[in-house]
Amino acid sequence: MKGILFIIVVLVLLSLAFAIGSQNDALISVNYLIARAELRVSTLIAVTLSVGVVIGILIMMASWLSLRVKLIASRSKLRKLNKDH
């Protein structure tokens, strides 16, 4: 239930950001490390927000995976100790 609520909050925030971004249709120049592009502000907001969300999810998943591995190791150690007694 907690995960579903989190996903709903993220989707609401994303839709709010896209709604705000759609009101900004001015063109701006964006300089990348190797290129330069003319983008609308709404497109730039959408792209940067999406990239930020993806990076955040990847970091969260890496942390979750690390904790999951530690939990499995602790459970196996606990089972081993329980067998010894």
N, C-alpha and C positions, 0 to 999 in steps of 0.2 A: 504494500500500500504506500509506503514511504517513497519508493522508487517512482511509482506512478505520479504521485503528487509533485515530485521533483521535476519529472519530465513535463508535466503540465505547466509548472511555473516557468521553466526554460522556454517552452513554446510560446507562452504569453509574452515573455520578454522579447523573444525574437520577433514575434508579430508586431509588437509595439515599436521596436527599433525599425522594422521595415516600413511601418506606417509613417513614422517620423521621417525616415530617409526618403520616402517617396515624395514628400513635400519639397525637398531640396533638389531641384533639377539643374542647378548651375554647373557648368563645366569647370574643372580644375585640372591643373597639370600635376601629375604624380611622377616623381623621379625614383625609380627602382635602382638597385645597385648596377644593373647592366642595361636597363632600358628606361624609356620615358613614355608615359601614356596620358592621354586626355580622357578623363572619366567624369561622369556625373557624381555629385556628392552622394546621392542615394546609392549608387552602385558601389562606391568606395566604402560607405558605411556598412552595406550588406556583406561585402567581401571580407572586410576586416573583422566584423562581428562573427561571421561564420568561421573564419580561420581561428579566432580566439576561442570559440566554443569547442571546435575540434581539438585544439591543443589542450584545453582544459580537460576534456574527456579523456584524452590519451594519458595525461599526467595522472588523472584520477584512477584510470584503469591500471597503470603501472604500480601505483601505490596499493591498490586493492589486490593485485596479483602477488605482490611482495608479502602482504599480510596474510594472504591465503596460504602461501607456501610455509610461512612461519607457523600458522595454525595447524597445518597437516603434520609438520615436524613435531610440534608440541604434543599433538594427539598420539602420534606413534610412540613418542618417548613415554607418555603417560601409560599407554597400553603395556609397554615393555616393563615399566616399573610395577604395574599392577600384577603382571604375570609372575614377577620375582617374589612377591609377597604372598 
